[in-house]
Amino acid sequence: MKPAGIEVLCLTGRPARAAAAAVEQLAKNSRASAILFWDDSLGAPPLDLARQLMESPGDCWHAGLKLGMGGLPRVLPFVSPAWMLSCDPPADIEATSWRLSFSACLARMEVLRALGGLRAEFKTLDAAALEMGHRWIRRGALMRHVPDLAPVGAAARALPFEDELRFVYLRHGRKWTGWTVFRAVMTGAASLSEAMRAWRAVTALGRPVEPAPLRPLETRDSTPAEKTAVTVVVPTLDRYPYLRVLLGQLRQQTIRPLEIIIVDQTAPTARQPDLAADFSDLPVKMIFQDQPGQCSSRNAALQMARGDYVLFIDDDDEVAEDLIEAHLRTLRQFQAGASCGVANEAGAGELPADFRFMRASDVFPTNNTMVRRDALLRSGLFDLAYNHRPRADGDLGMRLYLAGTFMVLNPAIAVFHHHAPSGGLRKHKARTVTYAMSRNSIFRRALANASEIYLAGRYWPGGHAREMLWQNVLGTFSLRGGAARRMAKCLVSGALLPFSILELHSRIGIAREMSQRFPQIPNLSSTTGLCATARTMKTLP
């Protein structure tokens, strides 16, 4: 059946092995441009909607959340407790999601061939669908949950523990599979005998090679970026030398910004009031704020911004002359609501592998991101809980994602971030030891700060926050280097373990106090109203 280049395939009732063979055969022989996995019990397939979706820039569309796939697999918190894309958007909106169902899923055939179909090892089709969806989104497929694909919804589904463990093994490897067995037994998610049987069955087979990224290089078309109104927002605090370099580079942009709003939080006695005059050829607007705060400063700028798009950058960034143009091109090309770039930092080395190809973004870096203004109308502005603490960008990114904003990560759009030794959040002593620092030092430990715990509590159930802290403690024992250095790290971290646990308990207490006062999220149209989409704080561990 090949209407308008779309092949319809019903997998309902087939064992996973037979379904995998059918999909593989179809991918080899079909001349269709897309495949619509469909459950005939839902009625006639929505071919008109499928054709419309095929005209958009995405790769895969499904109704998995509406059909009960939300929150699966249940063991995912043991390996990815605070991953943005593990928190499901509402099932009744269009949003980014990898939790697809073969009952209603449209995919481009070229993506199926490039990233592979379902794995035959699974007992259930639902587990095979989740593994395929996770593999696809992690390798760069642009996937959207479209509830209109399914005419009716379905109750929440469940998976056998063996299939859940097999998902972890295929997607995260043997080490995390062992950790999942340990945590599943400790939490009662599985009995010891059930967990050991599943371990033996799952690890009996080898893991397939991960497919190459779908878009390993920047994807561009030849159409010039649309010249539209862009507001550049730059908070600054005691970093005039860096800021002047940045303004000089904004002067060279191939697409001129509508306005550059600088929120200067430097102490009045140390300010440089002539800064705007020195860049009088630029549309610079200065806001002076006596009480420093990264969220209050950006919120103040956003309230006066006139652009249809907002570019967030830091005062200690260096940018290419086509930064604005590249973001606008990405937004137009993928019909996205946010274009997220990357930052190369002095002394930080090469970016992680999954930050070197185009994909749906699970980060929202406020030192290199452009967002549509109307997306901020839906999500609200920055939560003042993070005014003097890290993770403000992660919180806003979560709300944008949960409101359905399509966010794309384009690593070809890069800035150089100096990581200035003074100013910024360092004024509030909010810069903590990172996991990368901890893995390169015997004595440094990366412990979750209070705002990270607050963030986890806001968006994930309590079990996720608990598992995040377990992994946090485990990570203090991790170190790069030879066996002797790793042994020294284990000894030092073991000796400091009681202090690490006490410190985390203290930070949990601070996070609980924060949850009593926050969130405080202004709407874009008001500095006093709270965003209607703000979630209440869930129980912290």
Secondary structure, 3 states (H helix, E strand, C coil): CCHHHEEEECCCCCCHHHHHHHHHHHHHHCCCCEEEEECHHHCCCCHHHHHHHHCCCCCEEECCCCCCCCCCCCCHHHCCCCCHHHCCCCCCCCEECCCCCCCEEEEEHHHHHHHCCCCCCCCCHHHHHHHHHHHHHHCCCCEEECHHHCCCCCCCCCCCHHHHHHHHHHHHCHHHHHHHHHHHHHHCCCCHHHHHHHHHHHHCCCCCCCCCCCCCCCCCCCCCCCCCCEEEEEEECCCHHHHHHHHHHHCCCCCCCCEEEEEECCCHHHCCCCHHHHCCCCCEEEEECCCCCHHHHHHHHHHHCCCCEEEEECCCEECCCCHHHHHHHHHHHHCCCEEEEEEEECCCCCCCHHHCCCEECCCCCCCEEEEEHHHHHHHCCCCHHHCCCCCHHHHHHHHHHHCCCCEEEEEEEEEEECCCCCCHHHHHCCCCCCHHHHHCCCCCCCCCCHHHHHHHHHHCCHHHHHHHHHHHHHHCCCCCCCHHHHHHHHHHHHHHHHHHHHHHHHHHHHHHHHHHHCCCCECCCCCCCECCCCCCCCCCC
